[in-house]
Amino acid sequence: MALLFLLGCAFFPLCFAGLCWGLQNRTNLQMERQEAVLVASKLVSSVQAIMASTAGYIVSTSCKHIIDDQHWLSSAYTQFAVPYFIYDIYAMFLCHWHKHQVKGHGGEDGTPRALGSTWAVVRGYLHKEFLMVLHHAAMVLVCFPLSVVWRQGKGDFFLGCMLMAEVSTPFVCLGKILIQYKQQHTLLHKVNGALMLLSFLCCRVLLFPYLYWAYGRHAGLPLLSVPLAIPAHVNLGAALLLAPQLYWFFLICRGACRLFRPRGSPPPSPCQTQD
């Protein structure tokens, strides 16, 4: 199984490096370095999301007994994908670094100033992406050990469903690429925004009530009785996983309010004013 971990350590960085090189040298786009880094990072995230959601679908549909049934992909893909979260922390920082190099920062009085030190860039990155970095670190340091060791082969169905949360990621990545190229008012961006909103709601927010419902059906319990019937630490873990999803979903909804507001109309509701 260590081989899968090492394979993941090589696969994601090599994909990123290869895409960066290709986007700069072997396509008609001939992207600048900072553009290639952003697009390549989003493409790698989309590839990982497609693989994860496919593996999750196979696992969840193969496990008829939601507690005891096992599928080899649940453990195998988890070990293969863990390096992705470590790689992605670096890829996000690299995107932030290039934006910093391109834009620079003005002083407090509005005058230009020299680019800050590497540590200043790191602090800015951690301030901007704190929740995402915390999420990735928790996936590596907490969720991975729990899914491989603590479960002891139980609950592959639930792990498969959790992997399917990645269905929304390609839409999120495409949205960021379109924003980078100032395509916010195109039909593609609006359609992608609607699909992102729907997939995020179904696969990341409603996922948790569904898991509680699935366990309740298995145990013969009504949905509202499930939280009282399972250990408190399970409820706590679910709440900690759900909390950032709710925050990100709020941000997506706020963006959707802006996206589908008629051009030139005043901001009539709080959706457009809560910055």
SULBEL-V377624 format. One record per pair of residues at least 4 apart in sequence whose C-alpha atoms are under 8 Angstrom apart, sorted by the first residue. I is the first residue (numbers start at 1). GAP is how many residues later the second one is. D is the distance in whole Angstrom. If there is no record, write none. Layout:
i | gap | d
I | GAP | D
I | GAP | D
This chain:
i | gap | d
1 | 4 | 7
1 | 75 | 7
1 | 78 | 7
2 | 4 | 6
2 | 77 | 8
3 | 4 | 6
4 | 4 | 6
4 | 72 | 7
4 | 75 | 6
4 | 76 | 5
5 | 4 | 6
5 | 74 | 5
5 | 75 | 5
5 | 76 | 8
5 | 77 | 7
5 | 78 | 7
6 | 4 | 6
6 | 74 | 8
7 | 4 | 6
7 | 73 | 7
8 | 4 | 6
8 | 71 | 8
8 | 72 | 5
8 | 73 | 6
8 | 74 | 7
8 | 75 | 6
8 | 76 | 7
9 | 4 | 7
9 | 71 | 8
9 | 74 | 5
9 | 75 | 7
9 | 78 | 8
10 | 4 | 6
11 | 4 | 6
12 | 4 | 6
12 | 32 | 7
12 | 71 | 8
12 | 72 | 6
12 | 75 | 7
13 | 4 | 6
13 | 74 | 7
14 | 4 | 6
15 | 4 | 6
15 | 29 | 7
16 | 4 | 6
16 | 24 | 6
16 | 25 | 6
16 | 28 | 6
17 | 4 | 6
18 | 4 | 6
19 | 4 | 6
19 | 17 | 8
19 | 21 | 5
20 | 4 | 6
20 | 13 | 8
20 | 16 | 5
20 | 17 | 6
20 | 20 | 6
21 | 4 | 6
21 | 5 | 8
21 | 15 | 8
22 | 4 | 5
22 | 5 | 6
23 | 4 | 6
23 | 6 | 7
23 | 7 | 6
23 | 8 | 6
23 | 13 | 6
23 | 17 | 8
24 | 5 | 7
24 | 6 | 5
24 | 7 | 5
24 | 8 | 6
24 | 9 | 7
24 | 12 | 6
25 | 5 | 6
25 | 6 | 8
26 | 4 | 7
31 | 4 | 6
31 | 5 | 6
32 | 4 | 6
33 | 4 | 6
34 | 4 | 6
34 | 61 | 7
34 | 64 | 5
34 | 65 | 7
35 | 4 | 6
36 | 4 | 6
37 | 4 | 6
37 | 54 | 8
37 | 57 | 7
37 | 58 | 6
38 | 4 | 6
38 | 57 | 6
38 | 139 | 8
39 | 4 | 6
39 | 138 | 6
40 | 4 | 6
41 | 4 | 6
41 | 47 | 8
41 | 50 | 6
41 | 51 | 8
42 | 4 | 6
42 | 128 | 8
42 | 131 | 5
42 | 132 | 7
42 | 135 | 8
43 | 4 | 6
43 | 130 | 7
44 | 4 | 6
45 | 4 | 6
45 | 43 | 8
45 | 124 | 7
45 | 125 | 7
45 | 128 | 7
46 | 4 | 6
46 | 123 | 6
46 | 124 | 5
46 | 127 | 7
47 | 4 | 6
48 | 4 | 6
48 | 33 | 8
48 | 36 | 8
49 | 4 | 6
49 | 117 | 5
49 | 118 | 6
49 | 120 | 6
49 | 121 | 7
50 | 4 | 6
50 | 116 | 7
50 | 117 | 7
50 | 120 | 8
51 | 4 | 6
52 | 4 | 6
52 | 25 | 7
52 | 29 | 8
52 | 111 | 6
52 | 112 | 7
52 | 114 | 7
53 | 4 | 6
53 | 110 | 5
53 | 111 | 4
53 | 112 | 7
53 | 113 | 6
53 | 114 | 6
54 | 4 | 6
54 | 110 | 7
55 | 4 | 6
55 | 18 | 7
55 | 19 | 7
55 | 22 | 7
55 | 105 | 7
55 | 108 | 7
55 | 109 | 8
56 | 4 | 6
56 | 18 | 7
56 | 103 | 7
56 | 104 | 4
56 | 105 | 6
56 | 106 | 7
56 | 107 | 5
56 | 108 | 5
57 | 4 | 6
57 | 103 | 6
57 | 104 | 7
57 | 106 | 8
57 | 107 | 6
58 | 4 | 6
58 | 102 | 8
59 | 4 | 6
59 | 12 | 6
59 | 14 | 7
59 | 15 | 6
59 | 97 | 7
59 | 98 | 6
59 | 101 | 5
60 | 96 | 7
60 | 97 | 5
60 | 98 | 7
60 | 99 | 8
60 | 100 | 5
60 | 101 | 6
61 | 96 | 8
62 | 9 | 7
63 | 6 | 5
63 | 7 | 7
63 | 8 | 7
63 | 93 | 7
63 | 94 | 6
64 | 5 | 7
65 | 4 | 5
65 | 92 | 8
66 | 89 | 6
66 | 90 | 7
66 | 91 | 5
66 | 92 | 7
66 | 149 | 8
66 | 152 | 8
67 | 87 | 5
67 | 88 | 4
67 | 89 | 7
67 | 90 | 7
68 | 85 | 8
68 | 86 | 5
68 | 87 | 6
68 | 88 | 8
69 | 85 | 7
69 | 86 | 7
69 | 87 | 7
69 | 88 | 8
70 | 4 | 8
70 | 83 | 7
70 | 84 | 7
70 | 85 | 8
70 | 86 | 6
70 | 87 | 8
71 | 4 | 8
71 | 85 | 7
72 | 4 | 6
73 | 4 | 6
73 | 5 | 8
74 | 4 | 6
74 | 82 | 6
74 | 85 | 7
74 | 86 | 7
75 | 4 | 6
75 | 72 | 8
75 | 73 | 7
76 | 4 | 6
77 | 4 | 6
78 | 4 | 6
78 | 66 | 7
78 | 70 | 8
79 | 4 | 8
79 | 65 | 8
81 | 4 | 7
82 | 4 | 7
82 | 57 | 8
82 | 58 | 6
82 | 62 | 7
83 | 4 | 6
84 | 4 | 6
85 | 4 | 6
85 | 51 | 5
85 | 52 | 7
85 | 54 | 7
85 | 55 | 7
86 | 4 | 7
86 | 50 | 7
86 | 51 | 8
86 | 54 | 8
87 | 4 | 6
88 | 4 | 6
89 | 4 | 6
89 | 44 | 6
89 | 47 | 7
90 | 4 | 6
91 | 4 | 6
92 | 4 | 6
93 | 4 | 6
93 | 29 | 8
93 | 32 | 6
94 | 4 | 6
95 | 4 | 6
96 | 4 | 6
96 | 29 | 6
97 | 4 | 6
97 | 24 | 7
98 | 4 | 6
99 | 4 | 6
99 | 5 | 8
100 | 4 | 5
100 | 5 | 7
100 | 15 | 8
100 | 21 | 7
101 | 14 | 7
104 | 9 | 8
104 | 10 | 7
104 | 11 | 6
105 | 7 | 7
105 | 8 | 7
105 | 9 | 8
105 | 10 | 7
106 | 4 | 5
106 | 5 | 5
106 | 6 | 4
106 | 7 | 6
107 | 4 | 5
107 | 5 | 6
107 | 6 | 6
116 | 4 | 6
116 | 5 | 7
117 | 4 | 6
118 | 4 | 6
119 | 4 | 6
120 | 4 | 6
121 | 4 | 6
122 | 4 | 6
123 | 4 | 6
124 | 4 | 6
125 | 4 | 6
125 | 5 | 8
126 | 4 | 5
126 | 7 | 7
129 | 4 | 6
130 | 4 | 6
131 | 4 | 6
131 | 113 | 8
132 | 4 | 6
133 | 4 | 6
134 | 4 | 6
135 | 4 | 6
136 | 4 | 6
137 | 4 | 6
137 | 5 | 8
138 | 4 | 5
138 | 5 | 6
139 | 4 | 5
139 | 5 | 6
140 | 4 | 5
140 | 5 | 8
141 | 4 | 7
142 | 4 | 6
143 | 4 | 6
144 | 4 | 6
145 | 4 | 6
145 | 5 | 7
146 | 4 | 5
146 | 5 | 6
147 | 4 | 6
147 | 12 | 8
148 | 4 | 7
148 | 5 | 8
151 | 4 | 7
155 | 4 | 7
156 | 4 | 6
157 | 4 | 6
158 | 4 | 6
158 | 53 | 7
159 | 4 | 6
160 | 4 | 7
161 | 4 | 7
161 | 46 | 8
162 | 45 | 8
164 | 39 | 7
165 | 35 | 8
165 | 38 | 5
165 | 39 | 5
165 | 42 | 8
166 | 37 | 8
167 | 32 | 7
167 | 33 | 8
167 | 36 | 7
168 | 4 | 6
168 | 28 | 6
168 | 31 | 5
168 | 32 | 5
168 | 35 | 7
169 | 4 | 6
170 | 4 | 6
171 | 4 | 6
171 | 21 | 6
171 | 22 | 7
171 | 24 | 7
171 | 25 | 5
172 | 4 | 6
172 | 24 | 6
173 | 4 | 6
174 | 4 | 6
174 | 18 | 8
175 | 4 | 6
175 | 14 | 7
175 | 17 | 7
175 | 18 | 7
176 | 4 | 6
177 | 4 | 6
178 | 4 | 6
178 | 5 | 5
178 | 6 | 7
178 | 11 | 7
179 | 4 | 6
179 | 5 | 6
183 | 6 | 7
184 | 5 | 6
184 | 6 | 8
184 | 75 | 7
185 | 4 | 7
185 | 5 | 7
185 | 74 | 8
186 | 4 | 7
187 | 4 | 6
188 | 4 | 6
189 | 4 | 6
190 | 4 | 6
190 | 69 | 7
190 | 70 | 7
191 | 4 | 6
192 | 4 | 6
193 | 4 | 6
193 | 63 | 7
194 | 4 | 6
194 | 62 | 8
195 | 4 | 6
196 | 4 | 6
197 | 4 | 6
197 | 52 | 8
197 | 55 | 7
197 | 56 | 7
197 | 59 | 8
198 | 4 | 6
199 | 4 | 6
199 | 5 | 8
200 | 4 | 5
200 | 5 | 7
200 | 49 | 7
201 | 4 | 5
201 | 5 | 6
201 | 48 | 7
202 | 4 | 5
202 | 5 | 6
203 | 4 | 5
204 | 4 | 7
204 | 38 | 8
204 | 41 | 6
205 | 4 | 8
205 | 37 | 7
205 | 40 | 6
205 | 41 | 7
205 | 44 | 8
206 | 4 | 6
207 | 4 | 6
208 | 4 | 6
208 | 30 | 7
208 | 34 | 7
209 | 4 | 6
210 | 4 | 6
211 | 4 | 6
212 | 4 | 6
212 | 11 | 7
212 | 14 | 6
212 | 15 | 8
213 | 4 | 6
213 | 9 | 8
213 | 10 | 5
213 | 13 | 8
214 | 4 | 6
215 | 4 | 6
215 | 11 | 7
216 | 4 | 6
216 | 5 | 4
216 | 6 | 6
216 | 7 | 6
216 | 9 | 8
216 | 10 | 6
217 | 4 | 6
217 | 5 | 7
221 | 4 | 6
221 | 5 | 6
222 | 4 | 7
225 | 4 | 6
226 | 4 | 6
227 | 4 | 8
227 | 5 | 8
227 | 8 | 7
230 | 4 | 7
230 | 5 | 7
231 | 4 | 7
232 | 4 | 6
233 | 4 | 6
234 | 4 | 6
235 | 4 | 6
236 | 4 | 6
237 | 4 | 6
238 | 4 | 6
239 | 4 | 6
240 | 4 | 7
241 | 4 | 7
242 | 4 | 6
243 | 4 | 6
244 | 4 | 6
245 | 4 | 6
246 | 4 | 6
247 | 4 | 6
248 | 4 | 6
249 | 4 | 6
250 | 4 | 6
251 | 4 | 6
252 | 4 | 6
253 | 4 | 6
254 | 4 | 7
254 | 17 | 5
254 | 18 | 7
255 | 4 | 6
256 | 4 | 6
257 | 4 | 6
257 | 14 | 6
257 | 15 | 7
258 | 13 | 7
258 | 14 | 6
261 | 4 | 7
267 | 5 | 6
267 | 6 | 7
268 | 4 | 8
269 | 4 | 7
270 | 4 | 6
